[in-house]
Amino acid sequence: MATACAALAAPAHAEDKPLWELGIGAGALVLPHYRGADQSHVWLLPVPYAVYRGELFKADRDGARATLFDGERSELNLSLAASAPTRSEDNHARQGMADLSPTLEAGPVWNYTLLRGDDHRLDLRLPLRAAFTVESSPRHIGWISNPHINLDQRWNDWALGLQTGPLFADRRYHAYFYDVREADVAPGRPAYRAGAGYAGWQATAALSRSFGDYWLGLFVKADQIAGHAITDSPLVRERQQFSAGVALTWVFARSSRLVPSPD
């Protein structure tokens, strides 16, 4: 998922940068079919690069968000997140079941700055997002929240982001991924009804650097499935998971207008 990380105030090392930038590149991702799956996708795909440094709306390596409230240490943003699709015929645990459509999540996230310096910032982030399937007839599939601590640290041209925290979701969200209906019962796959609540925790590390007209980024994520809401589902085959990705993009267009930015 993507979360908001807009600066509350321009730090001492802020510099003027283009209002917007556009680019294109390529990336590779290794992602589990879904949380709890024992199989993974390897995605090789084009990577669009878009940065916008507006006062009310921002889009950068931390995702797209609109600032709804901005105080000295506290801000309220609107953020987005997404997940990839899974074809059940490609997944052993879900053979014969309905495919998992890609999902889009949207909702508010409240950020509170715990610590801030010229080259670092530590935030508490409390998001709450509604999840929808991305298909011809989109469906609302529930609510999800992943409160977490986020640290952004800079060393010259390098930017490091670290975050960790638990995950919670309502029954409807868990049902989309982990329910097994009577019609889907099979050997080794008994009927199951997921619950609501705690679903484990995640920790992510991301590293990026801009050099000239190019931007390089990579991330690794550890995911621990836990909690009574989903762990007993026969679709949970792996409780400890890892994912990773890397991307290289070429920035081919920039705004002539410059704005203060801590990026």
C-alpha positions in Angstrom: 0.0 0.0 0.0 1.0 3.8 -0.4 0.7 6.4 2.4 1.1 10.1 2.8 4.4 11.7 3.7 4.1 15.4 2.8 6.4 17.7 4.7 4.7 19.8 7.4 7.1 22.6 6.8 10.1 23.1 4.5 13.2 22.1 6.5 16.5 24.0 6.4 17.9 21.9 3.5 14.9 22.4 1.3 15.7 23.5 -2.3 13.6 24.7 -5.2 12.6 21.9 -7.6 10.2 21.7 -10.6 6.5 21.8 -9.8 6.0 18.7 -11.8 8.2 16.0 -13.5 7.3 13.2 -15.9 9.2 10.1 -16.8 9.1 6.5 -17.9 11.1 3.4 -17.1 11.0 -0.3 -16.2 10.8 -2.3 -13.1 10.6 -5.8 -11.6 8.4 -6.9 -8.7 8.2 -10.1 -6.7 4.9 -10.2 -4.9 2.9 -13.0 -3.2 -0.4 -13.9 -5.0 -2.1 -12.5 -1.9 -1.3 -12.2 1.8 -0.9 -15.7 3.1 -0.2 -17.3 -0.3 2.7 -19.7 -0.8 3.2 -18.7 -4.4 4.4 -15.5 -5.9 4.1 -13.4 -9.1 7.1 -12.0 -10.9 6.1 -8.8 -12.7 8.2 -7.1 -15.3 6.5 -4.0 -16.3 6.8 -0.4 -17.5 7.0 2.1 -14.7 5.5 5.6 -15.1 7.2 8.4 -13.1 5.1 11.4 -12.1 5.9 13.9 -9.4 3.8 16.9 -8.5 4.7 19.2 -5.7 1.6 21.3 -5.3 0.5 22.9 -2.0 -2.8 20.9 -1.7 -2.0 17.9 -3.9 1.2 15.9 -4.1 2.3 12.8 -6.0 5.8 11.3 -5.5 7.5 8.2 -4.2 5.2 8.1 -1.2 2.1 8.0 -3.4 -0.7 10.4 -4.3 -2.5 12.4 -1.7 -4.5 15.5 -1.1 -3.8 17.6 2.0 -7.1 18.2 3.8 -5.5 19.8 6.9 -2.0 20.9 7.6 -0.8 22.0 11.1 2.5 22.5 12.8 2.9 18.8 13.6 -0.3 17.2 12.4 -1.9 16.8 9.0 -4.8 15.0 7.4 -4.3 13.7 3.9 -6.3 11.7 1.4 -4.2 8.7 0.1 -4.5 5.8 -2.3 -3.2 2.2 -2.4 -3.7 -0.8 -4.7 -3.1 -4.5 -5.0 -2.4 -6.8 -8.0 -4.8 -9.4 -9.4 -4.5 -13.2 -9.0 -6.0 -15.8 -11.4 -7.1 -18.7 -9.3 -6.0 -21.2 -11.9 -2.5 -20.1 -11.2 -2.8 -20.7 -7.5 -2.8 -24.2 -5.9 -4.8 -23.1 -2.9 -7.5 -21.4 -4.9 -8.0 -23.9 -7.8 -11.7 -23.7 -8.9 -12.5 -20.6 -6.9 -13.2 -17.1 -8.3 -10.3 -15.0 -9.4 -9.1 -12.1 -7.2 -9.5 -8.8 -9.0 -7.1 -6.0 -8.5 -8.1 -3.7 -5.8 -8.0 0.1 -5.2 -8.0 1.6 -1.7 -8.8 5.2 -0.8 -9.3 7.1 2.4 -7.9 9.5 4.9 -4.6 9.2 6.8 -3.7 11.3 9.8 0.0 12.0 10.3 1.6 13.2 13.5 5.3 14.2 13.4 7.1 12.8 16.4 10.6 14.0 15.4 11.9 16.2 12.6 15.4 17.4 11.6 17.1 18.8 8.6 17.7 15.3 7.1 15.2 13.1 8.9 11.6 12.8 10.0 9.7 10.4 12.2 5.9 10.1 11.8 3.0 8.2 13.4 0.5 7.5 10.6 -3.1 6.4 11.1 -4.8 5.5 7.8 -8.3 4.2 7.2 -9.1 3.1 3.6 -12.2 1.7 1.8 -11.3 -1.1 -0.6 -12.9 -1.6 -4.0 -12.4 -4.2 -6.8 -11.2 -2.9 -10.1 -13.4 -4.6 -12.7 -16.3 -3.8 -15.1 -18.7 -3.7 -12.1 -16.5 -2.5 -9.1 -17.5 -3.7 -5.6 -16.9 -2.3 -2.2 -15.1 -5.1 -0.3 -14.6 -3.5 3.1 -12.3 -1.4 5.2 -8.6 -1.8 6.1 -6.2 0.1 8.4 -2.5 -0.2 8.9 -1.3 2.3 11.6 2.5 2.5 11.5 5.6 4.4 12.4 7.5 5.9 9.4 11.1 7.1 9.3 12.4 9.1 6.4 16.2 9.7 6.3 18.4 11.4 3.7 22.1 11.1 3.0 23.1 13.5 0.2 21.3 12.2 -2.9 20.0 9.0 -1.2 16.6 8.8 0.5 15.7 5.9 2.9 12.2 5.1 4.2 11.5 2.6 6.9 8.0 1.8 8.3 6.4 -0.9 10.4 3.1 -1.5 12.0 0.0 -3.9 12.4 -2.8 -4.5 10.0 -6.6 -4.5 10.8 -9.6 -5.1 8.5 -13.3 -5.7 8.8 -14.9 -9.1 8.1 -16.0 -8.1 4.6 -12.4 -7.4 3.5 -11.1 -10.6 5.0 -13.9 -12.5 3.5 -12.9 -11.4 0.0 -9.5 -13.0 0.3 -10.0 -15.9 2.8 -13.6 -17.2 2.9 -14.2 -20.6 1.5 -17.9 -21.1 0.6 -19.6 -24.5 0.7 -19.5 -24.5 -3.2 -15.7 -24.1 -3.0 -15.0 -26.9 -0.6 -12.4 -29.4 -1.9 -10.0 -32.0 -0.5 -7.7 -30.1 1.9 -9.9 -27.0 1.6 -12.8 -27.1 4.1 -15.4 -24.3 4.4 -14.2 -21.3 6.3 -15.6 -17.9 7.4 -13.1 -15.2 8.1 -13.5 -12.8 11.0 -12.6 -9.1 11.6 -9.7 -7.5 13.4 -6.0 -8.0 13.7 -4.3 -9.7 10.7 -0.6 -9.4 11.4 2.1 -6.8 10.7 4.4 -5.5 8.0 7.8 -3.9 7.8 9.1 -2.1 4.7 12.4 -0.5 3.7 12.7 1.6 0.6 15.8 3.3 -0.9 15.9 5.7 -3.8 18.2 8.2 -5.5 17.9 10.8 -8.3 20.9 11.4 -10.5 20.6 13.7 -13.4 17.6 12.7 -15.5 17.3 9.3 -13.9 15.6 8.0 -10.7 16.4 4.6 -9.1 14.3 3.0 -6.4 14.0 -0.3 -4.6 12.1 -1.8 -1.7 11.9 -5.0 0.4 8.9 -5.9 2.6 8.5 -8.5 5.4 4.9 -9.6 6.1 3.8 -11.7 9.1 0.3 -13.2 9.0 -1.2 -13.4 12.5 -4.5 -13.1 14.4 -7.5 -15.4 14.7 -9.4 -13.5 12.0 -7.6 -15.2 9.1 -4.8 -17.6 10.1 -7.0 -20.7 10.2 -8.2 -20.2 6.6 -7.1 -23.0 4.4 -6.1 -20.3 1.9 -3.4 -19.1 4.3 -0.5 -21.4 3.3 2.4 -19.2 4.4 2.5 -17.0 7.5 5.8 -15.3 6.8 6.3 -13.6 3.4 8.7 -11.3 1.6 8.3 -9.1 -1.4 10.7 -6.8 -3.3 11.0 -4.5 -6.2 13.4 -2.3 -8.2 12.7 0.4 -10.8 14.8 2.7 -13.0 13.1 5.6 -14.7 14.2 8.4 -17.1 12.7 11.9 -16.5 12.0 13.5 -19.8 9.9 16.5 -18.9 10.0 19.1 -16.1 8.0 22.2 -15.2 9.8 25.5 -15.7 8.2 26.7 -12.4 10.2 25.9 -9.3 8.8 25.4 -5.8 10.4 24.8 -2.4 10.7 21.1 -1.8 12.5 18.9 0.8 12.8 16.0 -1.7 
